[in-house]
Amino acid sequence: MVVSEIELFEVLSQQLGAEKAKSLVQYVEAKVDKRLEDKTSVFSTKEDIAKLETKIAESKAELLKWMIILFAPFYVGMIVFLVKQFS
């Protein structure tokens, strides 16, 4: 038990008795631990952020590649069209 749990136990044991206070402190401790686990599972670690940054960089590169592939024929066609119009 940590200090705050000991203090809680001492206060409760005066009111409820040692056994009931002990079981109540254990129950509260279990609830707090469960809530803390639930909350910490939502947080991102540095490793998670690094993975996300890597995925974003890969997506940018993939998007740029497809933009070049799809728009290159359009630009070539425009150049050919302009050359034919003005020659």
Biopython code that builds the backbone (N, CA, C, O; Angstrom):
import numpy as np
from Bio.PDB.StructureBuilder import StructureBuilder

atoms = [
    (1, "MET", "N", (0.844, -1.195, 0.000)),
    (1, "MET", "CA", (0.000, 0.000, 0.000)),
    (1, "MET", "C", (0.883, 1.250, 0.000)),
    (1, "MET", "O", (1.951, 1.284, 0.611)),
    (2, "VAL", "N", (0.410, 2.247, -0.689)),
    (2, "VAL", "CA", (1.098, 3.535, -0.682)),
    (2, "VAL", "C", (0.576, 4.382, 0.471)),
    (2, "VAL", "O", (-0.375, 3.990, 1.147)),
    (3, "VAL", "N", (1.178, 5.519, 0.697)),
    (3, "VAL", "CA", (0.846, 6.358, 1.837)),
    (3, "VAL", "C", (-0.629, 6.748, 1.844)),
    (3, "VAL", "O", (-1.282, 6.670, 2.885)),
    (4, "SER", "N", (-1.159, 7.163, 0.700)),
    (4, "SER", "CA", (-2.554, 7.590, 0.679)),
    (4, "SER", "C", (-3.491, 6.426, 0.998)),
    (4, "SER", "O", (-4.526, 6.612, 1.637)),
    (5, "GLU", "N", (-3.121, 5.222, 0.547)),
    (5, "GLU", "CA", (-3.931, 4.056, 0.872)),
    (5, "GLU", "C", (-3.855, 3.727, 2.357)),
    (5, "GLU", "O", (-4.848, 3.324, 2.963)),
    (6, "ILE", "N", (-2.686, 3.898, 2.933)),
    (6, "ILE", "CA", (-2.524, 3.657, 4.375)),
    (6, "ILE", "C", (-3.360, 4.657, 5.166)),
    (6, "ILE", "O", (-4.033, 4.298, 6.132)),
    (7, "GLU", "N", (-3.304, 5.921, 4.737)),
    (7, "GLU", "CA", (-4.113, 6.941, 5.412)),
    (7, "GLU", "C", (-5.593, 6.619, 5.296)),
    (7, "GLU", "O", (-6.336, 6.752, 6.268)),
    (8, "LEU", "N", (-6.028, 6.194, 4.106)),
    (8, "LEU", "CA", (-7.425, 5.818, 3.906)),
    (8, "LEU", "C", (-7.783, 4.634, 4.794)),
    (8, "LEU", "O", (-8.857, 4.605, 5.396)),
    (9, "PHE", "N", (-6.887, 3.663, 4.874)),
    (9, "PHE", "CA", (-7.123, 2.493, 5.714)),
    (9, "PHE", "C", (-7.270, 2.897, 7.179)),
    (9, "PHE", "O", (-8.160, 2.412, 7.879)),
    (10, "GLU", "N", (-6.399, 3.780, 7.632)),
    (10, "GLU", "CA", (-6.446, 4.203, 9.041)),
    (10, "GLU", "C", (-7.760, 4.917, 9.351)),
    (10, "GLU", "O", (-8.373, 4.672, 10.390)),
    (11, "VAL", "N", (-8.185, 5.788, 8.460)),
    (11, "VAL", "CA", (-9.433, 6.516, 8.687)),
    (11, "VAL", "C", (-10.626, 5.565, 8.679)),
    (11, "VAL", "O", (-11.502, 5.640, 9.540)),
    (12, "LEU", "N", (-10.646, 4.670, 7.693)),
    (12, "LEU", "CA", (-11.767, 3.727, 7.601)),
    (12, "LEU", "C", (-11.769, 2.698, 8.723)),
    (12, "LEU", "O", (-12.829, 2.279, 9.188)),
    (13, "SER", "N", (-10.575, 2.292, 9.155)),
    (13, "SER", "CA", (-10.527, 1.277, 10.217)),
    (13, "SER", "C", (-11.079, 1.819, 11.524)),
    (13, "SER", "O", (-11.605, 1.050, 12.329)),
    (14, "GLN", "N", (-10.975, 3.113, 11.756)),
    (14, "GLN", "CA", (-11.548, 3.710, 12.956)),
    (14, "GLN", "C", (-13.078, 3.669, 12.902)),
    (14, "GLN", "O", (-13.742, 3.512, 13.927)),
    (15, "GLN", "N", (-13.620, 3.810, 11.699)),
    (15, "GLN", "CA", (-15.067, 3.844, 11.544)),
    (15, "GLN", "C", (-15.680, 2.456, 11.330)),
    (15, "GLN", "O", (-16.742, 2.152, 11.874)),
    (16, "LEU", "N", (-15.001, 1.611, 10.532)),
    (16, "LEU", "CA", (-15.598, 0.356, 10.116)),
    (16, "LEU", "C", (-14.974, -0.886, 10.742)),
    (16, "LEU", "O", (-15.605, -1.942, 10.785)),
    (17, "GLY", "N", (-13.781, -0.772, 11.211)),
    (17, "GLY", "CA", (-13.050, -1.942, 11.686)),
    (17, "GLY", "C", (-11.987, -2.311, 10.664)),
    (17, "GLY", "O", (-12.061, -1.909, 9.503)),
    (18, "ALA", "N", (-11.004, -3.073, 11.104)),
    (18, "ALA", "CA", (-9.826, -3.355, 10.275)),
    (18, "ALA", "C", (-10.171, -4.193, 9.050)),
    (18, "ALA", "O", (-9.710, -3.880, 7.953)),
    (19, "GLU", "N", (-10.958, -5.236, 9.200)),
    (19, "GLU", "CA", (-11.259, -6.124, 8.070)),
    (19, "GLU", "C", (-12.079, -5.426, 6.987)),
    (19, "GLU", "O", (-11.767, -5.534, 5.802)),
    (20, "LYS", "N", (-13.111, -4.723, 7.389)),
    (20, "LYS", "CA", (-13.935, -4.017, 6.407)),
    (20, "LYS", "C", (-13.140, -2.900, 5.729)),
    (20, "LYS", "O", (-13.272, -2.675, 4.525)),
    (21, "ALA", "N", (-12.331, -2.218, 6.497)),
    (21, "ALA", "CA", (-11.512, -1.140, 5.936)),
    (21, "ALA", "C", (-10.514, -1.705, 4.924)),
    (21, "ALA", "O", (-10.298, -1.123, 3.861)),
    (22, "LYS", "N", (-9.909, -2.843, 5.266)),
    (22, "LYS", "CA", (-8.944, -3.456, 4.355)),
    (22, "LYS", "C", (-9.612, -3.860, 3.043)),
    (22, "LYS", "O", (-9.072, -3.602, 1.967)),
    (23, "SER", "N", (-10.772, -4.488, 3.124)),
    (23, "SER", "CA", (-11.454, -4.912, 1.903)),
    (23, "SER", "C", (-11.925, -3.711, 1.088)),
    (23, "SER", "O", (-11.884, -3.746, -0.142)),
    (24, "LEU", "N", (-12.370, -2.654, 1.757)),
    (24, "LEU", "CA", (-12.803, -1.457, 1.048)),
    (24, "LEU", "C", (-11.627, -0.776, 0.349)),
    (24, "LEU", "O", (-11.766, -0.327, -0.789)),
    (25, "VAL", "N", (-10.484, -0.694, 1.005)),
    (25, "VAL", "CA", (-9.288, -0.093, 0.401)),
    (25, "VAL", "C", (-8.835, -0.922, -0.793)),
    (25, "VAL", "O", (-8.438, -0.364, -1.816)),
    (26, "GLN", "N", (-8.888, -2.237, -0.677)),
    (26, "GLN", "CA", (-8.517, -3.092, -1.803)),
    (26, "GLN", "C", (-9.470, -2.897, -2.985)),
    (26, "GLN", "O", (-9.041, -2.866, -4.139)),
    (27, "TYR", "N", (-10.744, -2.768, -2.690)),
    (27, "TYR", "CA", (-11.737, -2.534, -3.736)),
    (27, "TYR", "C", (-11.476, -1.201, -4.451)),
    (27, "TYR", "O", (-11.495, -1.133, -5.680)),
    (28, "VAL", "N", (-11.236, -0.157, -3.676)),
    (28, "VAL", "CA", (-10.961, 1.167, -4.256)),
    (28, "VAL", "C", (-9.678, 1.116, -5.076)),
    (28, "VAL", "O", (-9.615, 1.680, -6.169)),
    (29, "GLU", "N", (-8.664, 0.446, -4.558)),
    (29, "GLU", "CA", (-7.397, 0.334, -5.275)),
    (29, "GLU", "C", (-7.587, -0.399, -6.609)),
    (29, "GLU", "O", (-7.022, 0.008, -7.624)),
    (30, "ALA", "N", (-8.373, -1.466, -6.612)),
    (30, "ALA", "CA", (-8.637, -2.213, -7.839)),
    (30, "ALA", "C", (-9.377, -1.339, -8.852)),
    (30, "ALA", "O", (-9.063, -1.366, -10.042)),
    (31, "LYS", "N", (-10.355, -0.565, -8.384)),
    (31, "LYS", "CA", (-11.101, 0.327, -9.276)),
    (31, "LYS", "C", (-10.190, 1.399, -9.881)),
    (31, "LYS", "O", (-10.266, 1.684, -11.077)),
    (32, "VAL", "N", (-9.342, 1.982, -9.059)),
    (32, "VAL", "CA", (-8.429, 3.024, -9.536)),
    (32, "VAL", "C", (-7.460, 2.436, -10.560)),
    (32, "VAL", "O", (-7.206, 3.048, -11.597)),
    (33, "ASP", "N", (-6.920, 1.252, -10.275)),
    (33, "ASP", "CA", (-6.003, 0.609, -11.214)),
    (33, "ASP", "C", (-6.695, 0.314, -12.548)),
    (33, "ASP", "O", (-6.104, 0.501, -13.613)),
    (34, "LYS", "N", (-7.926, -0.139, -12.487)),
    (34, "LYS", "CA", (-8.686, -0.442, -13.707)),
    (34, "LYS", "C", (-8.903, 0.827, -14.526)),
    (34, "LYS", "O", (-8.706, 0.823, -15.742)),
    (35, "ARG", "N", (-9.299, 1.894, -13.878)),
    (35, "ARG", "CA", (-9.511, 3.165, -14.594)),
    (35, "ARG", "C", (-8.217, 3.690, -15.195)),
    (35, "ARG", "O", (-8.203, 4.201, -16.315)),
    (36, "LEU", "N", (-7.132, 3.561, -14.444)),
    (36, "LEU", "CA", (-5.837, 4.016, -14.946)),
    (36, "LEU", "C", (-5.428, 3.206, -16.169)),
    (36, "LEU", "O", (-4.911, 3.769, -17.133)),
    (37, "GLU", "N", (-5.651, 1.900, -16.146)),
    (37, "GLU", "CA", (-5.362, 1.058, -17.305)),
    (37, "GLU", "C", (-6.186, 1.484, -18.509)),
    (37, "GLU", "O", (-5.672, 1.566, -19.625)),
    (38, "ASP", "N", (-7.466, 1.755, -18.280)),
    (38, "ASP", "CA", (-8.349, 2.182, -19.372)),
    (38, "ASP", "C", (-7.876, 3.496, -19.983)),
    (38, "ASP", "O", (-7.904, 3.666, -21.202)),
    (39, "LYS", "N", (-7.448, 4.411, -19.146)),
    (39, "LYS", "CA", (-7.022, 5.724, -19.642)),
    (39, "LYS", "C", (-5.678, 5.638, -20.354)),
    (39, "LYS", "O", (-5.493, 6.281, -21.387)),
    (40, "THR", "N", (-4.740, 4.861, -19.827)),
    (40, "THR", "CA", (-3.411, 4.810, -20.440)),
    (40, "THR", "C", (-3.409, 4.053, -21.752)),
    (40, "THR", "O", (-2.497, 4.240, -22.557)),
    (41, "SER", "N", (-4.393, 3.210, -21.996)),
    (41, "SER", "CA", (-4.433, 2.495, -23.273)),
    (41, "SER", "C", (-4.780, 3.437, -24.423)),
    (41, "SER", "O", (-4.572, 3.086, -25.585)),
    (42, "VAL", "N", (-5.297, 4.607, -24.130)),
    (42, "VAL", "CA", (-5.683, 5.572, -25.156)),
    (42, "VAL", "C", (-4.502, 6.465, -25.550)),
    (42, "VAL", "O", (-4.484, 7.000, -26.658)),
    (43, "PHE", "N", (-3.535, 6.630, -24.676)),
    (43, "PHE", "CA", (-2.410, 7.521, -24.939)),
    (43, "PHE", "C", (-1.509, 6.968, -26.034)),
    (43, "PHE", "O", (-1.406, 5.754, -26.210)),
    (44, "SER", "N", (-0.862, 7.860, -26.765)),
    (44, "SER", "CA", (0.103, 7.474, -27.793)),
    (44, "SER", "C", (1.503, 7.523, -27.204)),
    (44, "SER", "O", (1.839, 8.418, -26.428)),
    (45, "THR", "N", (2.300, 6.558, -27.584)),
    (45, "THR", "CA", (3.694, 6.558, -27.164)),
    (45, "THR", "C", (4.535, 7.187, -28.267)),
    (45, "THR", "O", (4.043, 7.445, -29.366)),
    (46, "LYS", "N", (5.789, 7.429, -27.970)),
    (46, "LYS", "CA", (6.686, 7.978, -28.991)),
    (46, "LYS", "C", (6.818, 7.010, -30.159)),
    (46, "LYS", "O", (6.951, 7.422, -31.311)),
    (47, "GLU", "N", (6.779, 5.727, -29.850)),
    (47, "GLU", "CA", (6.863, 4.710, -30.901)),
    (47, "GLU", "C", (5.637, 4.774, -31.818)),
    (47, "GLU", "O", (5.762, 4.664, -33.038)),
    (48, "ASP", "N", (4.453, 4.954, -31.223)),
    (48, "ASP", "CA", (3.230, 5.079, -32.017)),
    (48, "ASP", "C", (3.295, 6.294, -32.939)),
    (48, "ASP", "O", (2.906, 6.221, -34.104)),
    (49, "ILE", "N", (3.783, 7.393, -32.415)),
    (49, "ILE", "CA", (3.878, 8.625, -33.203)),
    (49, "ILE", "C", (4.897, 8.461, -34.328)),
    (49, "ILE", "O", (4.674, 8.942, -35.439)),
    (50, "ALA", "N", (6.015, 7.784, -34.048)),
    (50, "ALA", "CA", (7.027, 7.550, -35.085)),
    (50, "ALA", "C", (6.459, 6.683, -36.203)),
    (50, "ALA", "O", (6.716, 6.941, -37.379)),
    (51, "LYS", "N", (5.687, 5.650, -35.843)),
    (51, "LYS", "CA", (5.062, 4.800, -36.857)),
    (51, "LYS", "C", (4.092, 5.612, -37.716)),
    (51, "LYS", "O", (4.042, 5.454, -38.936)),
    (52, "LEU", "N", (3.327, 6.476, -37.065)),
    (52, "LEU", "CA", (2.364, 7.305, -37.787)),
    (52, "LEU", "C", (3.070, 8.260, -38.740)),
    (52, "LEU", "O", (2.633, 8.444, -39.876)),
    (53, "GLU", "N", (4.160, 8.868, -38.279)),
    (53, "GLU", "CA", (4.913, 9.775, -39.146)),
    (53, "GLU", "C", (5.477, 9.028, -40.354)),
    (53, "GLU", "O", (5.499, 9.566, -41.461)),
    (54, "THR", "N", (5.928, 7.803, -40.147)),
    (54, "THR", "CA", (6.446, 6.991, -41.251)),
    (54, "THR", "C", (5.342, 6.690, -42.255)),
    (54, "THR", "O", (5.555, 6.780, -43.465)),
    (55, "LYS", "N", (4.172, 6.335, -41.757)),
    (55, "LYS", "CA", (3.048, 6.045, -42.654)),
    (55, "LYS", "C", (2.639, 7.282, -43.446)),
    (55, "LYS", "O", (2.316, 7.183, -44.630)),
    (56, "ILE", "N", (2.652, 8.435, -42.804)),
    (56, "ILE", "CA", (2.299, 9.681, -43.494)),
    (56, "ILE", "C", (3.308, 9.975, -44.601)),
    (56, "ILE", "O", (2.926, 10.349, -45.710)),
    (57, "ALA", "N", (4.591, 9.808, -44.301)),
    (57, "ALA", "CA", (5.627, 10.061, -45.306)),
    (57, "ALA", "C", (5.472, 9.103, -46.486)),
    (57, "ALA", "O", (5.614, 9.510, -47.639)),
    (58, "GLU", "N", (5.180, 7.825, -46.200)),
    (58, "GLU", "CA", (4.977, 6.856, -47.280)),
    (58, "GLU", "C", (3.748, 7.227, -48.111)),
    (58, "GLU", "O", (3.762, 7.098, -49.335)),
    (59, "SER", "N", (2.699, 7.683, -47.453)),
    (59, "SER", "CA", (1.487, 8.072, -48.173)),
    (59, "SER", "C", (1.734, 9.274, -49.068)),
    (59, "SER", "O", (1.229, 9.335, -50.189)),
    (60, "LYS", "N", (2.510, 10.229, -48.574)),
    (60, "LYS", "CA", (2.831, 11.404, -49.387)),
    (60, "LYS", "C", (3.598, 10.986, -50.643)),
    (60, "LYS", "O", (3.301, 11.450, -51.744)),
    (61, "ALA", "N", (4.576, 10.116, -50.467)),
    (61, "ALA", "CA", (5.371, 9.672, -51.608)),
    (61, "ALA", "C", (4.496, 8.925, -52.607)),
    (61, "ALA", "O", (4.621, 9.127, -53.815)),
    (62, "GLU", "N", (3.618, 8.070, -52.112)),
    (62, "GLU", "CA", (2.717, 7.315, -52.989)),
    (62, "GLU", "C", (1.765, 8.258, -53.739)),
    (62, "GLU", "O", (1.524, 8.082, -54.933)),
    (63, "LEU", "N", (1.242, 9.232, -53.046)),
    (63, "LEU", "CA", (0.336, 10.199, -53.674)),
    (63, "LEU", "C", (1.053, 11.001, -54.758)),
    (63, "LEU", "O", (0.508, 11.207, -55.843)),
    (64, "LEU", "N", (2.257, 11.447, -54.472)),
    (64, "LEU", "CA", (3.024, 12.209, -55.454)),
    (64, "LEU", "C", (3.302, 11.361, -56.691)),
    (64, "LEU", "O", (3.200, 11.847, -57.817)),
    (65, "LYS", "N", (3.652, 10.101, -56.484)),
    (65, "LYS", "CA", (3.923, 9.201, -57.608)),
    (65, "LYS", "C", (2.690, 9.073, -58.505)),
    (65, "LYS", "O", (2.798, 9.158, -59.728)),
    (66, "TRP", "N", (1.522, 8.871, -57.898)),
    (66, "TRP", "CA", (0.305, 8.712, -58.689)),
    (66, "TRP", "C", (-0.119, 10.020, -59.353)),
    (66, "TRP", "O", (-0.678, 10.007, -60.450)),
    (67, "MET", "N", (0.139, 11.126, -58.704)),
    (67, "MET", "CA", (-0.182, 12.411, -59.338)),
    (67, "MET", "C", (0.655, 12.602, -60.593)),
    (67, "MET", "O", (0.142, 13.056, -61.615)),
    (68, "ILE", "N", (1.929, 12.263, -60.528)),
    (68, "ILE", "CA", (2.807, 12.396, -61.693)),
    (68, "ILE", "C", (2.359, 11.444, -62.792)),
    (68, "ILE", "O", (2.285, 11.826, -63.960)),
    (69, "ILE", "N", (2.059, 10.195, -62.414)),
    (69, "ILE", "CA", (1.629, 9.198, -63.408)),
    (69, "ILE", "C", (0.335, 9.630, -64.099)),
    (69, "ILE", "O", (0.207, 9.482, -65.314)),
    (70, "LEU", "N", (-0.612, 10.155, -63.347)),
    (70, "LEU", "CA", (-1.906, 10.504, -63.924)),
    (70, "LEU", "C", (-1.904, 11.833, -64.673)),
    (70, "LEU", "O", (-2.612, 11.978, -65.669)),
    (71, "PHE", "N", (-1.126, 12.793, -64.211)),
    (71, "PHE", "CA", (-1.155, 14.102, -64.846)),
    (71, "PHE", "C", (-0.109, 14.277, -65.944)),
    (71, "PHE", "O", (-0.223, 15.206, -66.744)),
    (72, "ALA", "N", (0.896, 13.424, -66.009)),
    (72, "ALA", "CA", (1.924, 13.552, -67.047)),
    (72, "ALA", "C", (1.319, 13.448, -68.445)),
    (72, "ALA", "O", (1.631, 14.283, -69.294)),
    (73, "PRO", "N", (0.464, 12.455, -68.722)),
    (73, "PRO", "CA", (-0.135, 12.416, -70.070)),
    (73, "PRO", "C", (-0.972, 13.663, -70.378)),
    (73, "PRO", "O", (-1.014, 14.117, -71.521)),
    (74, "PHE", "N", (-1.624, 14.205, -69.373)),
    (74, "PHE", "CA", (-2.412, 15.424, -69.568)),
    (74, "PHE", "C", (-1.509, 16.578, -69.990)),
    (74, "PHE", "O", (-1.830, 17.309, -70.927)),
    (75, "TYR", "N", (-0.383, 16.742, -69.302)),
    (75, "TYR", "CA", (0.536, 17.834, -69.638)),
    (75, "TYR", "C", (1.166, 17.625, -71.009)),
    (75, "TYR", "O", (1.327, 18.576, -71.774)),
    (76, "VAL", "N", (1.518, 16.397, -71.316)),
    (76, "VAL", "CA", (2.093, 16.114, -72.629)),
    (76, "VAL", "C", (1.060, 16.428, -73.711)),
    (76, "VAL", "O", (1.384, 17.022, -74.740)),
    (77, "GLY", "N", (-0.176, 16.025, -73.464)),
    (77, "GLY", "CA", (-1.243, 16.315, -74.425)),
    (77, "GLY", "C", (-1.453, 17.803, -74.612)),
    (77, "GLY", "O", (-1.666, 18.270, -75.731)),
    (78, "MET", "N", (-1.393, 18.541, -73.532)),
    (78, "MET", "CA", (-1.547, 20.005, -73.638)),
    (78, "MET", "C", (-0.421, 20.623, -74.440)),
    (78, "MET", "O", (-0.655, 21.518, -75.253)),
    (79, "ILE", "N", (0.797, 20.159, -74.221)),
    (79, "ILE", "CA", (1.944, 20.696, -74.963)),
    (79, "ILE", "C", (1.795, 20.379, -76.445)),
    (79, "ILE", "O", (2.014, 21.244, -77.293)),
    (80, "VAL", "N", (1.418, 19.133, -76.759)),
    (80, "VAL", "CA", (1.224, 18.749, -78.159)),
    (80, "VAL", "C", (0.122, 19.600, -78.784)),
    (80, "VAL", "O", (0.268, 20.076, -79.910)),
    (81, "PHE", "N", (-0.963, 19.791, -78.069)),
    (81, "PHE", "CA", (-2.071, 20.607, -78.575)),
    (81, "PHE", "C", (-1.619, 22.047, -78.851)),
    (81, "PHE", "O", (-1.924, 22.607, -79.904)),
    (82, "LEU", "N", (-0.896, 22.634, -77.908)),
    (82, "LEU", "CA", (-0.435, 24.012, -78.084)),
    (82, "LEU", "C", (0.549, 24.149, -79.236)),
    (82, "LEU", "O", (0.508, 25.125, -79.985)),
    (83, "VAL", "N", (1.433, 23.166, -79.372)),
    (83, "VAL", "CA", (2.408, 23.206, -80.469)),
    (83, "VAL", "C", (1.679, 23.141, -81.805)),
    (83, "VAL", "O", (2.014, 23.872, -82.738)),
    (84, "LYS", "N", (0.688, 22.272, -81.895)),
    (84, "LYS", "CA", (-0.065, 22.157, -83.156)),
    (84, "LYS", "C", (-0.881, 23.399, -83.442)),
    (84, "LYS", "O", (-1.019, 23.788, -84.602)),
    (85, "GLN", "N", (-1.423, 24.029, -82.421)),
    (85, "GLN", "CA", (-2.237, 25.232, -82.611)),
    (85, "GLN", "C", (-1.402, 26.418, -83.077)),
    (85, "GLN", "O", (-1.856, 27.211, -83.902)),
    (86, "PHE", "N", (-0.192, 26.542, -82.557)),
    (86, "PHE", "CA", (0.605, 27.741, -82.861)),
    (86, "PHE", "C", (1.684, 27.491, -83.909)),
    (86, "PHE", "O", (2.515, 28.368, -84.146)),
    (87, "SER", "N", (1.693, 26.355, -84.521)),
    (87, "SER", "CA", (2.703, 26.161, -85.567)),
    (87, "SER", "C", (2.099, 26.160, -86.950)),
    (87, "SER", "O", (2.818, 26.007, -87.937)),
]
sb = StructureBuilder()
sb.init_structure("model")
sb.init_model(0)
sb.init_chain("A")
sb.init_seg("    ")
for serial, (resi, resn, name, xyz) in enumerate(atoms, 1):
    if name == "N":
        sb.init_residue(resn, " ", resi, " ")
    sb.init_atom(name, np.array(xyz, "f"), 0.0, 1.0, " ", f" {name:<3s}", serial, name[0])
structure = sb.get_structure()
